[in-house]
Amino acid sequence: MLTTNDLHCKEDPFLLKVSAPALQPKRVWPKCYSEPLTFLKNIDRIDISDTKTVDGVVFYVLNVYMRHDLSRIPTNNKQQQQHLEQPLSPHNISHKTPDFRVLRRFSEFEVLRGRVTAASQQQLMATCPYCDSIRVFMFACYRRPTAFVKLCMDPEARKQLLSQFINRLIEYAVGHPKSDVNTRPQDVWCLGFQSIPVLVEQFVQLRRYVE
């Protein structure tokens, strides 16, 4: 004969034997993870050595070289970083195939400069070291796309200047060209830190060119 306690235990859903669901892998991202920022960090360099005319409009061909085979061993990473910092010979540069190419007009470089400058001005001066460094770079660097450069420089000089500008901008977007300078914002949700890597990443990623 079943007692009241037996009936209670039999009907209580918390006491029934239920099989536990199978464990599933879950990817956990760091708190400050950013896909655009990660993509920019993996760029080795960008070269602009050619132009392409489409319907009378001159486009600059951006050859994008990515870093590959990154080791997780800290000592190997240090050795690889020292190798990357060494200048490549003209022979190696000319024979290395870019990972992909992008077409951009000179006016699009000007638009990028304006948008990045506006994004870096959303914080007050001396509030965010990240925004401050980009703001100073935009105003102090003479290697930036301007109307004067477009009108007064020959095509070869423009290609060299635009190449230096985009590579330098990527260095500032991921942090700072000098490794001993920390521009990481104290506020992770700084609007400039959130938007500037996105602007640069979209400029480099979109409109890929295939010959």
N, C-alpha and C positions, 0 to 999 in steps of 0.2 A: 504494500500500500504506500503510495507516494505521499510525502508530507508537504506542508506548505513551503518549506525551505527548498525541497527538491523541485517543486514546480517553478519557484522563483528563479532558481539557478538554470533551469531548462529554458525558460523564456527570456532570460536576460541576454540581450545581444552582445554585451560587453564580455560575457563569460563564455560565449560560444567559440569554438576553435575555428578561426578564420585564417586561411593561408595568406601569408604576407606577400604583397606584390613584388615582382622581380625588380631588382635594382637596375637602374638605367644610368648610363654615364651622362654627366651634366658638365658642360663647359662653363668654367667660372672665369670671368674676365677681371683684370685688375680694376680698381675703382677709377683710375684716371685713364683707362684704355680709350684710344681713339684710332679708328681705322685710317682716316686721312693722315694722322701723325705717324702711324706705323708705316704707312706706304712711303711717306716722304723720307723717313729714316733709312729705308732700304734703297733709296736712289744713290747710286755711286756718283754719277755726274750726268750733265746734259750738254751735248755739243750741237752747235748750229753751224753747219758747214755748207749748206745748200739752200736754194730757194726754188719755189715752184710757182709758175704763173697759171692761174685758173680764171678764164674769162676776163683777162686784163688785170686781175688782182694778184699782187705778189704775196705769197705765203712763205714764211720761214719754216724750214723743216727741222724740228727738234728731235735729235737722236737721243733717246733716253736709255741709259745703261743702269741696270739694277745690280745690287749686290747678291751673290749666291753662295750657297754652301757655308752658311754661318755655323760655326761650331758652338756647342753649349759649354765647352770647357773654357774657363776664364783665361787660362794661359794662352790657348790658341786664339781666342778673340783678341787678346792684346797683340799677339804677333801679326794677326791679320790686319788690325787697325794700323800698325806701323807700316805694313806692306801697302795699304791703301793710300797712306799719306805720301808715299814716294811718288814723284812725278813719273808718268808713263812716257816712254820714248815715242817719237812720231811714228815709228814702224809699228809698235804695238797698238797705238790708237787707230791707225788707218786699217788694220787688219781685224779689229774686234768688231763684231756685228752687234748693233744696238738691239735691246730687247723689243722695243717698238718705237715708232715714229709718230710725231704729232705735227699737224699744220696749224700755224698761228700767224695772223697778220700783225703788223707793227701797231696798229690801233688797238688790238686786243691786249698787247703788252701795256699800253697806256691805261686801258680800262682796269687791268689787274692792279697796276700801281695805285690808281685812284681808290679802288675798293679796299685794298690792304691798308692804305693810309687812313681811310675813313674808319676802318675797323679798329685800328690801333689808337684812335682818338676818342674811343668811347669811355676810357678811364681818364681820370685826372692825372696830370703829370706827376711823377714820383709816387704814384699809387701802385702800379704794376710794373715790375722790371722787364717783363716780357714785352708788353706794349711799348714801354719807353725805348727799348733797344731797337725795335722795328721802326718806331717813329723817327728816331735819330738817323737810322740808316736811310730812310726814305728822303729825308731833307738834306742830309750831309753827303750822301754818295753821289758822285757825278756820273757814275755808270748806271743810269736809269733812262728808260724811254721817255723822251720829251719831244716837243715839236721842233726844238732847235736841232736835236740829233737827227730827226727825220729829214730835215731840210738841208743840213750842212755837212752831213757825213756821207761818204760813199757806201755802197752796199756791203763791201767787205768789212769796213769799220763798224757798220751797224750790226752785222752778224756777231762780231766779236763782243761788242758792248752788250747786246741782248743775252748772249750766252753767259757772260760774267754776271749780269743782273739776275737772271733766273736761278743760277747756281747759288749766288750769295743770298737771295731771298729764301731759298729752301733751307739754307743753314740757319738763318734767323728764325724761320717758321718752326723748326724742330728744337730750337734752343738758342745757341749762340755759336758763332764760328770759333771762339776761343773756349777750349775745354775747361779752363779754370774759372770761367765766368758763369755763374748760375742765374739764369733769368726765369726760372720756374716760378710762376705766380703763386703767391700764398693762398689766394682764393682760386680753387680749382674751377669754379664756374665763371671765371673772368670771360666776358663776352669776346674780347679780342683773342684770347687763347682758344676759345671754342670755334671761332669763325675763320680766322686767318689760315690755319692749316687746311680747312675745307676749300677755301678760295684757291689756294695754290695747288691743292691736289686735283681739283676739277680742271684747272688750267692745263695741267700736265697729262691728265688721264683722257679727257674727252677729245673727240675728233682725231682718232688714230688714223694714220695714213699707211696704206699698203700699196706697194708698187705692183 
